[in-house]
Amino acid sequence: MTSRIAKMARIAMAAWLVSACQTVQTTGGGAVGVDRSQTMMVSAAEVEQASGKQYQQVIGEARQKGVLNRDPAQLARVRAISNRLIPQTVAFRRDAAQWQWEVNVIRSDELNAWCMAGGKMAVYSGLIDKLNLTDDELAAVMGHEIAHALREHSREQISKAMVTSVGASVAGAILGVGQLGTDLMGMVGKVTFELPNSRLHETEADRIGVELAARAGYDPRAAISLWDKMGARSNGGPPQWLSTHPGHESRRRDLGEYAQRVMPLYEQARR
């Protein structure tokens, strides 16, 4: 009887997993042709809501510590670049224009920037100051991070984690221990601040990022000089937060190829 119940539970859970998963196209391909379909187990609305809460918590903590938007000129510069990049997101998804975008600068020595689901973005001052970024290079960073949000890479990571979690929880439930539960806000924080993106995600963000920059009138070739600066700062390797990025030379080649592909967009924007 016990084995029969366990078998029925496994069949029911397998059926639930299949029904819960959705294959979606989060973005159009754009000129760079990023058109991979993605499998999701959680809705975009749920992830955006959790991201909004996580973002307000991070921004609130930065404000309490006195490290939020300390340099008005730097903040104005970052927001001016974002104001040119954000309208270009419609080339990949129309709904992004209606997101409640927020862009802030956090004073920190970290070489870091990120954009959560729904357009919740932060740039760390150390990235700008330590690498002495030009506007074109800063646009490359921000375009890359915006691309992660457009492609809903966090949602995809969370979905994969949920599949693993559900499998473990089901096994525990069959044995009489544990139950399914998901702290979505905590998972958003984990994938944003702790877990590196996969190489596939980074390559997609690189390619979409150079197109966003080009469409906004920033030289897409700056993504190559940006990567060189990061490599030099880390003795030939990427910073810890970029540890799963493609290898230096292969990434330079890919950035160069796709920067050339979108040069007509850049030249058109400049005109």
C-alpha angles and dihedrals in degrees: 000000000000092000091048092052091048091051092049090049091052091050092048092049093047089053090048092050092051092049093045095053119086127194106216142174104222095181143016116251098250120195090307093059102232100162107142114146116232134212115227133185098181129053125254090235092056093050092046091051092049091046091052091054093045091048094051089050092052093045091046092052091048090051092050090051091049094240100111118110094336095160111057093194092051092047091049090050094050093046092047089056092045090050089060095043100046097063088055092062089084088075086073104027130005096210093062090078088066096050116117094246120200124182124186139164121229119200105235138130090233118114092229147126133164143178120208126206113293095029103292103154140177133180121198117227092226091065091057099039102039094046094038090225123204118221089258091053093045089051088053091055094046094044089053093052093045088052090059089056094046091051091045091228091163090055089050092050091048090050092053091048090050092054089055092044093048091050091052093044093050091051089051093047092051088053091046099254133103132005138228116271135150130198097202096182090052090049091052090053092048096052092044101047108018114025118067118226119253120260089251091055092048093050091050091049091048092054097044090043094058090049093050090049093048093049089050091053098257119131105257090205087072087080087072095051089045091055091047090054091050091049092049091049090053098044094258097321132086123262116268093263089058096043096125096047116122116276117285100253097040090049092049090052093049093047090048093050095049094041088058090047092058098039091103088058090051093048091048091050091049091053 
